[in-house]
Amino acid sequence: MSDEVYDLGIIGGGFGGMTAAIYAGRAHLKTVLVEKGAWGGQINDSIMVENYPGLPSLPGRDLTAHVKAHAEQYRDDVKMVTGRVETLSVNPDGIKVIHTKRKGDFLCRAVIISTGCKPRVLGIPGEEEYSGNGVSYCATCDGEFYTDKTVAVLGAGNSAISNALLLTHYAKEVICVVMNNPGKLDCNEAEGREAQSDPKMTFIWNSTISAIRGDDTVNGITVKNVLTGEETEMGVDGVFSFVGMVPQTEFLNDSGVNMDKRGYIPVKRNMSTNVPGIYAVGDCTDTLVRQAITAAADGCVAEVQAENYLKETATVDAILGSGKPEAILFYSPYDNAAVAKLHQTEEAASAKGYHFNVIDITRQHLLRDQLGITDSIAVALYGADGKLETTLPLTGEDFLETLK
């Protein structure tokens, strides 16, 4: 393991991760960005992106190229590495360690997780066996291989129907296997109408695929009616599955980072996780909307908060390592009552032999959170050995008596 310590480590090179890298580069943070291979993430599968502000009607791969080129402008500060992250751990001193399979370990003071999602695998008999040999999760990637052939599409949502429509540009027949009742799709209405009127597309309702068969490649499926249990054999040349996504967060299982039962990472408004100095952005979080633009916004927020975290940890380390008794006042500059007490509090603390410091809780809240302080204005007193003596709320008219 190298002793080199980065200010910021970013795991995942999707739009959230690359945006964070751009902001980190502009701030001259020493940064490492690790991506396992597909820079940009899922948007590369989009044949055309119509809703990215300022860049309308651009293929997903081209949009990725724009953002990646922007991030690469900061290569003096941002190291972009292709590698697979296996685990993330936190040392007792708070340093985060990104463990990769072949590129070694990266020591970082703060980390942003931007690993996105991957297609959900149902475990249908034959699905794993023929993955890459007739079973696909990306029409943009593999559609051309099925020119003038028959394919089955499993799913009824936006992803399934938009990919099925794309496949009509190549395949002679697209069979959509849908669990819903006849005529009911879970996609947007415009694409739903287009799909159901397309002469190349047929729908099998109230059904799922119960088996995939073939020789060297796929040559057929078993379709099961979910209401009657009846099974029907059908000949197809390929199967495209679009039945949801799962977060790529397995590497966090022993990291201490909280995840929900589905594997998504709960985050606060500032994109922070439950572990100080670790942030998460984009599709791998418990967000309501999963789009490239929202991931980019998350990346901006997380990087700015990571900067604040780095500044605060450096400030606190310097204060507690000064060898002097220290008083730290936590206050909000937007609280007039708190601001009015600053000078008197400094005088009282100095009279007791403490060196006086202030922390703006609207920008830096790490130490306040660790101490469990909830009051709008409070002071923490530390001895010359850097150990906490006490915390005191300084609310009310008798706040000076409290301090004394």
C-alpha positions as CSV (number, residue, x, y, z in Angstrom):
1,M,0.0,0.0,0.0
2,S,1.3,3.4,-1.0
3,D,1.6,6.1,1.8
4,E,0.3,8.7,-0.6
5,V,-2.9,10.2,0.8
6,Y,-5.5,11.8,-1.5
7,D,-7.8,14.6,-0.4
8,L,-10.7,13.0,-2.2
9,G,-11.5,9.5,-3.6
10,I,-14.4,9.1,-6.0
11,I,-15.7,5.6,-6.7
12,G,-17.5,5.4,-10.0
13,G,-17.2,7.5,-13.2
14,G,-20.8,8.2,-13.9
15,F,-22.2,11.7,-14.2
16,G,-22.2,12.2,-10.5
17,G,-18.6,11.0,-10.1
18,M,-17.3,13.0,-13.1
19,T,-19.1,16.1,-12.0
20,A,-17.5,15.8,-8.5
21,A,-14.1,15.4,-10.2
22,I,-14.6,18.6,-12.1
23,Y,-15.4,20.5,-9.0
24,A,-12.6,18.9,-7.1
25,G,-10.2,19.8,-9.9
26,R,-11.3,23.4,-9.8
27,A,-10.7,23.4,-6.1
28,H,-7.2,21.9,-6.6
29,L,-8.0,18.9,-4.3
30,K,-5.7,16.0,-4.8
31,T,-8.2,13.5,-6.2
32,V,-8.4,9.9,-7.5
33,L,-11.4,8.8,-9.5
34,V,-11.8,5.0,-9.9
35,E,-14.1,3.6,-12.6
36,K,-14.3,-0.1,-13.5
37,G,-14.6,0.6,-17.2
38,A,-17.8,2.2,-18.5
39,W,-17.3,5.9,-18.0
40,G,-20.7,7.7,-18.0
41,G,-22.6,4.6,-16.8
42,Q,-26.1,3.7,-18.1
43,I,-26.5,6.8,-20.2
44,N,-24.2,5.2,-22.7
45,D,-27.0,2.8,-23.5
46,S,-29.3,5.7,-24.6
47,I,-29.4,6.1,-28.4
48,M,-30.4,9.7,-27.9
49,V,-30.6,12.0,-24.9
50,E,-33.3,14.7,-25.3
51,N,-33.5,16.2,-21.8
52,Y,-29.9,17.3,-20.8
53,P,-30.0,21.1,-20.6
54,G,-27.9,22.9,-23.2
55,L,-27.1,19.7,-25.2
56,P,-30.4,18.5,-26.8
57,S,-30.6,15.5,-29.0
58,L,-27.2,14.0,-28.3
59,P,-26.4,10.3,-28.2
60,G,-25.6,9.1,-24.7
61,R,-22.0,8.1,-25.6
62,D,-21.4,11.6,-27.0
63,L,-22.8,13.3,-23.9
64,T,-20.5,11.1,-21.8
65,A,-17.5,12.1,-24.0
66,H,-18.2,15.8,-23.3
67,V,-18.3,15.4,-19.6
68,K,-15.3,13.1,-19.4
69,A,-13.3,15.5,-21.6
70,H,-14.2,18.3,-19.2
71,A,-13.1,16.2,-16.2
72,E,-9.8,15.4,-18.0
73,Q,-9.0,19.1,-18.2
74,Y,-8.1,18.8,-14.5
75,R,-5.7,15.9,-14.8
76,D,-3.0,17.8,-12.9
77,D,-5.1,17.4,-9.7
78,V,-7.5,14.5,-10.7
79,K,-6.1,11.1,-11.3
80,M,-8.6,9.0,-13.4
81,V,-8.0,5.2,-12.9
82,T,-9.7,2.2,-14.6
83,G,-10.0,-0.5,-11.9
84,R,-12.5,-2.5,-9.9
85,V,-13.1,-1.5,-6.3
86,E,-13.5,-4.5,-4.1
87,T,-14.0,-3.0,-0.7
88,L,-14.0,0.4,1.2
89,S,-12.8,0.6,4.8
90,V,-12.1,3.3,7.3
91,N,-8.9,3.3,9.4
92,P,-9.0,4.3,13.1
93,D,-7.5,7.7,12.2
94,G,-10.4,8.4,9.8
95,I,-8.5,7.8,6.6
96,K,-10.6,5.9,4.1
97,V,-9.1,3.1,2.1
98,I,-10.3,2.2,-1.4
99,H,-9.2,-1.4,-2.1
100,T,-9.1,-2.3,-5.8
101,K,-8.5,-5.6,-7.4
102,R,-5.4,-4.8,-9.5
103,K,-4.6,-1.1,-9.0
104,G,-3.7,-1.3,-5.3
105,D,-5.2,0.7,-2.4
106,F,-5.9,4.4,-2.4
107,L,-5.8,6.3,0.9
108,C,-8.3,9.2,1.0
109,R,-9.4,11.8,3.5
110,A,-12.9,11.9,2.0
111,V,-14.8,9.6,-0.4
112,I,-17.7,10.1,-2.8
113,I,-19.6,6.9,-3.9
114,S,-21.0,7.1,-7.4
115,T,-21.4,3.5,-8.4
116,G,-24.9,3.7,-10.0
117,C,-27.1,0.7,-10.7
118,K,-27.0,-2.4,-12.9
119,P,-29.8,-4.5,-14.6
120,R,-31.7,-6.7,-12.3
121,V,-31.1,-10.4,-13.0
122,L,-34.2,-12.6,-12.4
123,G,-32.4,-16.0,-12.3
124,I,-34.6,-17.5,-15.0
125,P,-33.2,-20.9,-16.0
126,G,-30.9,-20.3,-18.9
127,E,-30.5,-16.6,-18.2
128,E,-27.0,-16.8,-16.8
129,E,-25.9,-19.5,-19.2
130,Y,-26.8,-17.5,-22.3
131,S,-25.8,-14.1,-21.0
132,G,-23.8,-12.5,-23.8
133,N,-24.9,-15.4,-26.1
134,G,-28.5,-14.4,-26.8
135,V,-29.5,-12.8,-23.4
136,S,-28.9,-9.1,-23.2
137,Y,-29.7,-6.1,-21.1
138,C,-28.9,-3.4,-23.6
139,A,-30.5,-2.9,-27.0
140,T,-28.2,0.0,-27.9
141,C,-25.2,-2.3,-27.4
142,D,-26.5,-5.5,-29.0
143,G,-29.5,-4.7,-31.1
144,E,-27.7,-4.7,-34.4
145,F,-26.7,-8.4,-33.8
146,Y,-30.4,-9.3,-34.3
147,T,-31.0,-7.7,-37.7
148,D,-33.8,-9.6,-39.4
149,K,-34.2,-11.9,-36.4
150,T,-36.9,-12.4,-33.8
151,V,-36.3,-11.2,-30.3
152,A,-38.3,-11.3,-27.0
153,V,-38.4,-8.3,-24.6
154,L,-39.3,-8.9,-21.0
155,G,-40.7,-5.9,-19.1
156,A,-43.3,-3.2,-19.3
157,G,-41.6,0.0,-18.0
158,N,-40.0,2.9,-19.7
159,S,-36.7,1.1,-20.2
160,A,-38.4,-2.1,-21.7
161,I,-40.6,-0.3,-24.1
162,S,-38.0,2.3,-25.3
163,N,-35.5,-0.5,-25.9
164,A,-38.2,-2.6,-27.7
165,L,-38.9,0.3,-30.0
166,L,-35.2,0.6,-30.7
167,L,-35.0,-3.1,-31.5
168,T,-37.7,-2.6,-34.3
169,H,-35.0,-0.8,-36.3
170,Y,-33.1,-4.1,-36.5
171,A,-35.3,-7.2,-35.7
172,K,-38.0,-8.4,-38.0
173,E,-40.2,-9.2,-34.9
174,V,-40.2,-7.9,-31.3
175,I,-42.3,-10.0,-28.9
176,C,-43.0,-8.1,-25.6
177,V,-43.7,-10.4,-22.7
178,V,-45.7,-8.4,-20.1
179,M,-47.1,-9.4,-16.7
180,N,-49.8,-6.7,-16.9
181,N,-53.3,-7.0,-18.1
182,P,-53.9,-6.4,-21.9
183,G,-53.2,-2.9,-23.0
184,K,-51.6,-1.8,-19.7
185,L,-48.0,-0.7,-19.8
186,D,-45.9,1.0,-17.1
187,C,-44.1,3.3,-19.5
188,N,-45.0,6.9,-20.6
189,E,-48.1,7.1,-22.6
190,A,-46.5,8.4,-25.8
191,E,-44.1,5.4,-26.1
192,G,-46.9,3.1,-25.0
193,R,-49.1,4.1,-27.9
194,E,-46.3,4.0,-30.3
195,A,-45.3,0.5,-29.3
196,Q,-48.8,-0.9,-29.4
197,S,-49.3,0.5,-32.9
198,D,-45.9,-0.7,-34.3
199,P,-46.5,-3.5,-36.8
200,K,-43.2,-5.2,-35.8
201,M,-44.2,-5.5,-32.2
202,T,-46.6,-8.1,-30.6
203,F,-47.6,-8.3,-26.9
204,I,-48.1,-11.4,-24.8
205,W,-50.0,-10.2,-21.7
206,N,-50.3,-11.6,-18.1
207,S,-47.1,-13.5,-18.8
208,T,-43.5,-13.9,-17.9
209,I,-40.5,-15.9,-19.3
210,S,-40.0,-19.0,-17.2
211,A,-37.1,-20.5,-19.1
212,I,-34.5,-19.7,-21.8
213,R,-33.1,-22.5,-24.0
214,G,-30.7,-22.9,-26.8
215,D,-27.6,-24.6,-28.1
216,D,-24.6,-22.4,-28.6
217,T,-26.9,-19.4,-28.5
218,V,-30.5,-18.8,-27.6
219,N,-33.1,-20.4,-29.9
220,G,-36.3,-20.4,-27.7
221,I,-38.1,-19.4,-24.6
222,T,-40.9,-20.8,-22.4
223,V,-43.6,-18.3,-21.7
224,K,-45.8,-18.8,-18.7
225,N,-49.2,-17.2,-18.1
226,V,-49.2,-15.9,-14.6
227,L,-53.0,-16.3,-14.2
228,T,-53.5,-19.8,-15.5
229,G,-50.0,-21.3,-15.2
230,E,-50.1,-22.4,-18.8
231,E,-46.7,-22.6,-20.5
232,T,-46.0,-22.1,-24.2
233,E,-42.8,-22.8,-26.1
234,M,-41.7,-20.1,-28.6
235,G,-38.8,-19.8,-30.9
236,V,-36.7,-16.6,-30.6
237,D,-33.1,-15.7,-31.5
238,G,-32.5,-13.4,-28.5
239,V,-33.9,-12.2,-25.2
240,F,-33.7,-8.7,-23.8
241,S,-34.6,-8.3,-20.2
242,F,-35.6,-4.9,-18.6
243,V,-37.1,-5.7,-15.3
244,G,-35.6,-3.0,-13.0
245,M,-32.2,-2.1,-11.6
246,V,-30.2,-2.9,-8.5
247,P,-27.6,-0.6,-6.9
248,Q,-23.9,-1.5,-7.3
249,T,-23.1,-1.3,-3.6
250,E,-22.1,-4.9,-2.7
251,F,-18.5,-3.7,-2.0
252,L,-19.8,-1.7,0.9
253,N,-21.1,-4.6,3.0
254,D,-18.4,-4.4,5.6
255,S,-17.6,-0.7,5.2
256,G,-19.9,0.7,8.0
257,V,-21.9,2.7,5.4
258,N,-25.6,2.2,6.0
259,M,-27.8,0.7,3.2
260,D,-31.4,0.0,3.0
261,K,-32.8,-3.5,2.4
262,R,-32.5,-3.1,-1.3
263,G,-28.9,-2.0,-1.2
264,Y,-29.5,1.8,-1.8
265,I,-27.5,4.3,0.4
266,P,-29.6,6.7,2.5
267,V,-28.2,10.2,2.3
268,K,-28.9,13.6,3.8
269,R,-29.6,16.7,1.8
270,N,-25.8,17.3,1.7
271,M,-25.3,13.8,0.2
272,S,-23.5,12.6,3.4
273,T,-23.9,9.0,4.6
274,N,-23.8,7.9,8.2
275,V,-19.9,7.7,8.1
276,P,-18.2,11.1,8.5
277,G,-16.4,12.1,5.3
278,I,-18.2,9.5,3.1
279,Y,-20.8,10.8,0.6
280,A,-22.9,9.1,-2.0
281,V,-24.5,10.4,-5.2
282,G,-26.7,9.5,-8.1
283,D,-28.6,6.3,-8.7
284,C,-27.0,4.2,-5.9
285,T,-28.7,6.5,-3.3
286,D,-32.3,6.4,-2.0
287,T,-33.2,9.3,-4.3
288,L,-36.6,9.9,-5.9
289,V,-35.3,10.6,-9.4
290,R,-32.5,8.8,-11.3
291,Q,-31.4,10.9,-14.2
292,A,-28.0,12.1,-15.5
293,I,-28.8,15.7,-14.6
294,T,-29.8,14.8,-11.0
295,A,-26.6,12.7,-10.6
296,A,-24.5,15.6,-11.8
297,A,-26.2,17.9,-9.3
298,D,-25.6,15.4,-6.5
299,G,-21.9,15.3,-7.5
300,C,-21.6,19.0,-7.2
301,V,-23.3,19.0,-3.7
302,A,-21.1,16.2,-2.5
303,E,-17.9,17.7,-3.6
304,V,-18.6,21.0,-2.0
305,Q,-19.6,19.3,1.3
306,A,-16.4,17.2,1.1
307,E,-14.4,20.4,0.8
308,N,-16.1,21.7,3.9
309,Y,-15.4,18.4,5.7
310,L,-11.7,18.6,4.8
311,K,-11.4,22.2,6.0
312,E,-13.2,21.4,9.2
313,T,-11.1,18.3,10.0
314,A,-7.9,20.3,9.4
315,T,-9.2,23.1,11.6
316,V,-10.2,20.9,14.4
317,D,-7.0,18.9,14.3
318,A,-5.0,22.1,14.5
319,I,-7.0,23.4,17.4
320,L,-6.9,20.1,19.4
321,G,-3.2,19.7,18.7
322,S,-2.2,23.1,19.8
323,G,-1.2,22.1,23.3
324,K,-3.3,24.9,24.8
325,P,-6.7,24.9,26.5
326,E,-9.2,25.6,23.7
327,A,-12.8,26.9,23.6
328,I,-14.7,26.2,20.4
329,L,-17.9,28.2,19.9
330,F,-20.5,26.7,17.5
331,Y,-22.9,29.4,16.1
332,S,-24.9,30.4,13.0
333,P,-24.1,33.7,11.4
334,Y,-27.8,33.9,10.5
335,D,-28.8,33.8,14.2
336,N,-28.7,37.4,15.4
337,A,-28.9,36.4,19.0
338,A,-25.9,34.1,18.6
339,V,-23.9,36.7,16.8
340,A,-24.6,39.2,19.6
341,K,-23.0,36.8,22.1
342,L,-19.7,36.3,20.2
343,H,-17.7,39.0,21.8
344,Q,-18.9,38.4,25.4
345,T,-18.3,34.7,25.0
346,E,-14.8,35.2,23.7
347,E,-14.0,37.5,26.7
348,A,-15.4,35.0,29.2
349,A,-13.5,32.1,27.7
350,S,-10.3,34.0,27.5
351,A,-10.6,35.1,31.1
352,K,-10.7,31.4,32.0
353,G,-7.5,30.8,30.1
354,Y,-9.0,29.3,26.9
355,H,-7.8,30.1,23.4
356,F,-11.0,31.1,21.6
357,N,-12.2,29.6,18.2
358,V,-15.5,29.8,16.3
359,I,-17.1,27.3,13.9
360,D,-19.9,28.4,11.6
361,I,-22.4,25.5,11.8
362,T,-24.0,26.3,8.5
363,R,-20.7,25.3,6.8
364,Q,-19.0,23.0,9.2
365,H,-21.0,20.7,11.4
366,L,-18.9,17.5,11.8
367,L,-17.5,18.2,15.3
368,R,-20.9,19.6,16.5
369,D,-22.6,16.4,15.3
370,Q,-20.0,14.2,16.9
371,L,-20.6,16.0,20.2
372,G,-24.3,15.7,19.9
373,I,-24.9,19.4,20.3
374,T,-28.3,20.6,19.1
375,D,-28.4,24.1,20.6
376,S,-28.3,27.1,18.3
377,I,-25.2,28.4,20.1
378,A,-22.9,26.3,22.3
379,V,-19.3,26.0,23.4
380,A,-17.0,23.0,23.8
381,L,-14.1,23.3,26.2
382,Y,-10.9,21.2,25.6
383,G,-7.9,20.9,27.9
384,A,-4.3,21.4,26.8
385,D,-4.1,17.6,26.2
386,G,-6.8,17.9,23.5
387,K,-9.4,16.0,25.5
388,L,-13.0,17.3,25.9
389,E,-13.8,18.8,29.2
390,T,-17.4,19.8,28.7
391,T,-20.0,21.2,26.3
392,L,-22.2,24.0,27.4
393,P,-25.3,25.5,25.7
394,L,-25.2,29.3,25.7
395,T,-28.8,30.1,25.2
396,G,-30.9,32.4,27.4
397,E,-29.9,35.7,29.1
398,D,-27.7,33.9,31.7
399,F,-25.4,32.3,29.2
400,L,-22.3,34.0,30.6
401,E,-23.1,32.5,34.1
402,T,-23.4,29.1,32.4
403,L,-19.9,29.6,30.9
404,K,-18.4,30.9,34.1
